[in-house]
Amino acid sequence: MIATCKTDGKGFWSQQEKDVRLELLELLVRNGPFGSKNGELRVHFDINDWDVKEDGLIYTDELWIENFKKYLEQLHFTKEAIADVTYSEQGMQGEDYVSMDVGPMFIQDCDKFIRFSRGADPLPQGVLTIKGGRR
């Protein structure tokens, strides 16, 4: 477990109030036009805490994303990077992860973890993994 985020049950896809343990952050980076970058951040959760078939989707739960952004603050992401994180569309949500859209500010800030912008070529599908509280 790397963190816990609470749902308030007020999203469009679930009415459950629960503590949901996060297990893994996975960043998929895509190169866009004119050298821009965007990506998907998959926030994997403990399926013993949250069962999509029974509980619904965490997607659109405001308390959960507020808690998640506080966790990003604890990891020392900048305010600009955190503002660059939003829920992805409903169809991108997984059975064991919440899908988030991330933009170039967040990806640039990830450099402190994976250092892909310091003299190394970015991976076409670069993956950031934060597991078990270690960076």
Order of alpha helices (4+ residues) and beta strands (2+ residues): beta-beta-beta-alpha-alpha-alpha-beta-beta-alpha-alpha-beta
